[in-house]
Amino acid sequence: MEVRFRDTETWRAVDSFNSAPEAELRPLLTECLAVPRWIDAMVAGRPYASVDALLAASSVAALGLSDEEVLGAIAGHPRIGERQKTGGVSARWSRSEQSGVDASQADRLAAANAAYEDRFGHIYLVCATGLSGAEMLDNLSSRMDNPPDVELRVVNDELAKIAALRLQKLIGS
């Protein structure tokens, strides 16, 4: 019997990732990191011997993104403190990842996001898992003095962390 992967609840092992039909795997990988070159690398790298091997391949493929790839990837992310407008897997993951933000910080986060966007021309992105709203605000503030090219590399690093966390969720580890 062939197992079909319609949502992340059915993904429970690297073996499932390795044997998944490419047509079903690609949309799920897009939910992890919406960069076609990264998705191609993750598909081409199969089979992975372990979760660690999968995550190492993800890191290598994600850390060298071009500026255009970084900007394209963050276009699908909501602002910190806001909820994604669309449904689906990445919206659920985003809500979970930003669970450290509480309503009392909404105005401060909105103002900080606006200042960041004015400075850099794109949304502020951080791997929010495990961070409180105050920690995210501190992180945003500490990055405001970065030159734009340096900030894009920081965002690239954050995207790589998010991709790794989402891959772990995808395979159920």
C-alpha positions, 0 to 999 in steps of 0.5 A, a space after each residue: 500500500 502506498 502512503 500518500 502525504 496530504 498534510 504534515 500529520 502523516 509525516 513521521 520519519 525520514 523514510 517517509 520524507 525519502 520515499 514521498 512522491 516529489 509532486 507531494 513533497 515540493 508543496 510541503 517543502 515550500 511551506 518550510 522555505 519558499 525558495 525553489 533552489 532550496 527545494 530542488 536541493 532538498 529533493 535532489 539530496 534524498 535519501 537522507 540517512 537521518 534527521 541530522 543529515 536532512 537538517 545539515 543539508 537544509 542548512 547548507 542549501 539555505 545559508 547561501 541564498 541570494 538577496 532576491 531569494 531572501 526577499 522572496 522567501 520573507 514575502 510569505 511570512 507575516 510581520 512579527 505580532 501579526 497573524 498570517 492572512 491565509 490558512 494552511 500549514 505555514 499559517 499554523 506553524 507561524 502562530 505556534 512560532 510566534 506564541 511568545 507575543 502577547 496582545 500587550 505588545 501589539 502597539 510596540 511591535 507594530 511601531 518597531 516593525 514599521 521603523 524596521 520596514 522604513 529602514 530596510 524595505 522589507 519585514 523584520 524576520 526572526 526565528 521566533 520559536 522560544 522567544 518572548 515578545 520582549 526578546 523579539 523587540 530587543 532583537 529587532 532594536 539591536 539589528 536596526 544599525 546593521 547595514 542593509 547588506 548585513 541585515 539581509 545575511 542576518 535574515 538569511 540566517 533566520 530563514 535557515 533556522 525557521 526552515 530547520 524547525 519546520 522540517 522537523 515538524 514536517 517529519 514529526 521529529 
